[in-house]
Amino acid sequence: MQKLFIPDSFEAPRFLETNYFHFRVLDDAVAQLDYEAVMASQKRLKGIFGPESDWPESDMTIEENIASLKVHKQEFESREAFAYSVFSDSKSTCLGSVYIDPSQSPNYECEVYLWVRDDSVTLDKELYQTVLNWLQEHWPFSKVAFPGRNITWKDWAKEPPVAGLLSPL
């Protein structure tokens, strides 16, 4: 029997409000704001999901972005993975995203990716610390990997894969 990503009794938060950020479930309702944030930061975001990742592609369309956001929403609703849009405290600007996925390594319970747009890159450390604290205080994980952050991509590549687990991206 496959282990559940999160316990049935755990209700994943749909929002998070902090002094700097407003998180909401990533879905196609924010497609235009998300697309603008991604494309405005495209060069820096290359490799955010690993050195082999080609996201975001330079010719990504708004339609492709909408399709991707619908997948993230479906994954959230089915409790397979959890992705959030990160907005400014005024909720008017999409600052980036946070992705909480099942770990591809048996040494961790989840792997987390996050990014902020180029013109808000000074908030990157604040976002990382916010997510780290949130996961420690409100999520059922004790072993969290932030590939490319708290574990290098080289070391992450050495992590043994979970048998039968497909890459989340």
N, C-alpha and C positions, 0 to 999 in steps of 0.2 A: 504494500500500500504506500502510495506517495505521500510524503509529509506535506501538510498544508503550509503555504507561505506565511499566512497569519492565522491565528486560532479563530474558529467560528465565533467565539464570544467577543472578539475584538472588532470594534466599529471604527474603521479608518476615518480620521477627521476629514471633513470636506473643506474646511477653512482653517486658516491660522492668521491671527492679527498680532502684529508686534509694533514697536515704535517705528520701524523702518519699512516693514513689508506687510502685504496682504496676500496670502496664498489662497488660491481657489482651484478646484479640480480643473485640470487641463482639458478643454473641450473646444469644439468648433465655434462656440459662441464668442470666443476671443480670437478667432482666426486672423483677422486683419491686424490687430495689435501685436499678436504673436509673430506673424509673418514679418511685419516691419522690424521688430526687434531682432529676429533671426537674420534677416538680410542686411540690416545695418551693421551687424557684428560678424558677418559670415567668415571672413578670413581668420579671425581669432578663434572662432568656434570649431574650425576644422580640427579634428582629433579629440574633441571633448569626450567622445565615447571610446577613445583608443586610437593609437597611431594608424590603424588600418581603416578607420571610419572615414567615409567620404561625405558625411553629413556636416553641414548643409551643402548640397550641390549648388553651384553658382547659377544654374538655370532652374532652380526649384520654383514652381508656380504656386500661386495662392490655392489652386485646386488641390495640388499635391499636399500642401500644408493642411488644408481642411480634412483631407482623407486621413492623414497621419493623426490629427487631433481627435478624429472620431475613433480611431483605433485605441488611443490612450484612454479615452472616456470609457470605451467598452471594457478595456482591461481593468479599469478602476471598478466598474460596476460588477465585474465577475471576480474581483479580488485577486487578480493575477499579478498586477503591478499597480503602482500608484504614482501618477504624474500630476504636478501642480504648476499652474502659471503663477509667477511672482510679480505682483504689482507694487507700485509705489504706495505709500501710506494713503495717498489721496485716491487711489484706485484708478487713476487716469492714464498711467503709463505702464506698459508691460516691461518689466525690468529683466525678466529671464524665466527660467524654469527649473524645477526640481523633479528628479525621477528616482523612485524607490522601486527597485526590481529584486526578484529572487536572486540569490547569489549563484553564480556559475561555479563557485568553489565550495566544497563542503566545510571549509574552515571559517566561513562567514554565513550569516543568516540572510543578509541582503547586501546589495551593492547600490551605491547612490551616486548619481551624477547631478551636477548643477552648473548653471551658468548665469551670468549677467551680461547685459548688452554693453557695448563698447563705451558709451557715454556715461555709464554707471559702474564702471569697473572698480572704482574705489569702494564699492559696497560688496565686492566679492568675498572678502574675509568675514565681513559681518553676516553675509548670507550663509557661508559655510558654518560659522559658529552657531547661528540660529538653527540651522537644520540639524547639526550635531546635537545640540541641547534638546531640541524637539524630539528627536528619535530616542534619546536617552530617557527623557522624562515621560513621553506619552505613547511610545510605540513598544511592541513586545519583542524588541531585538536587543541582544547583548553583544553580538559580534557584527559590526557594521564595517564594510569596506567602502572607501571612497577612492576607487581606482584613479590614478593620476594625481591624487592628493595625499592621502595618508598611506598609500602603498604605490610604489612606482609602477609604471606600465611594464617595465622589465620584470619586476617581481610578480606583478599580477599575471603576466603571461606564464609564469612558472606554477601558478596555483593549479592544483589538480581539478579537472572539471567534474561536475556532478553528472553522473551517468544519466543519459536520456534528456538532459536539460538543454533546450535550444537557447541560443543567444537572444536576449530581449530586444535587440535592435536589428 
